[in-house]
């Protein structure tokens, strides 16, 4: 789980490629800013919510949004501060809870129930928390390389109390680096993507994100344990996870199935020859998984 551990040291993202015309950038849409997140929406039809991961802007979904928006109402979430925008309320604790509350308020105000929700990394944890806290909001979840408790990566079997000191140290280091050059961004990027152009983009997005927000969100991610709640999460979960030479399929399968053992309805979708950003490493395979999920 080395890739997942490094992601928590300063995640970013990169654009996806779907196929054909879907490779064009997503159409412009008005942005609605809420205290913890901002949202853009486009298209008509059944709702599909896209939540990017730690330090990642909504642009991670640009490659798939046009095709999705042809048949669905696509709701693009962005955590305030993750794209170099104003951090809003995210300079205080409560980034994850605030994102969940804001997203629920948006869905309720727009009378959108039973959405299909796709969340990557931290966005996957937000999606799981939303389904736990507001059961009617989610019809189905696609969780892309995220865990109900990421602390197991650092110390398998550890409690939140045991992980918290390390999480606090990492948070404080990230917050202290605010306004300084993004040291180590290139190294982190090399664990996130395979090609040199993608790694450069990832490193740039790491540098652009507000590290005060990223540090707090990382801390909350590491100290949130949803495993006891998984049995009560009713929407079906499609779990997309990477495998590689460094993380063979058999080893990855055992790990992810163990982490989601209490969830009542999970479909596991391994993506070979990929890292944490499976949508970058294997865009065609990821696109097929998304198409199957939204049908």
Secondary structure, DSSP 8 states (H G I E B T S, - for coil): -HHHHHHTTT--------SGGGGS------EEE-SSEEEEEE--SEEEEEE--TT--GGGGHHHHHHHHTTEEEEEEEETTTTSS--GGGGSS-HHHHHHHHHHHHHHHTT--SEEEEEETHHHHHHHHHHHH-GGGEEEEEEES--S-THHHHSTT--HHHHHHHHHHHHHHHHHTTTS--TTHHHHHHHH-SSHHHHHHHHHHHHHS-HHHHHHHHHHHHT---GGGGGG--SEEEEEEE--SSS-HHHHHHHHHHHTTT-SSEEEEEESS--S-HHHHTHHHHHHHHHHHH-
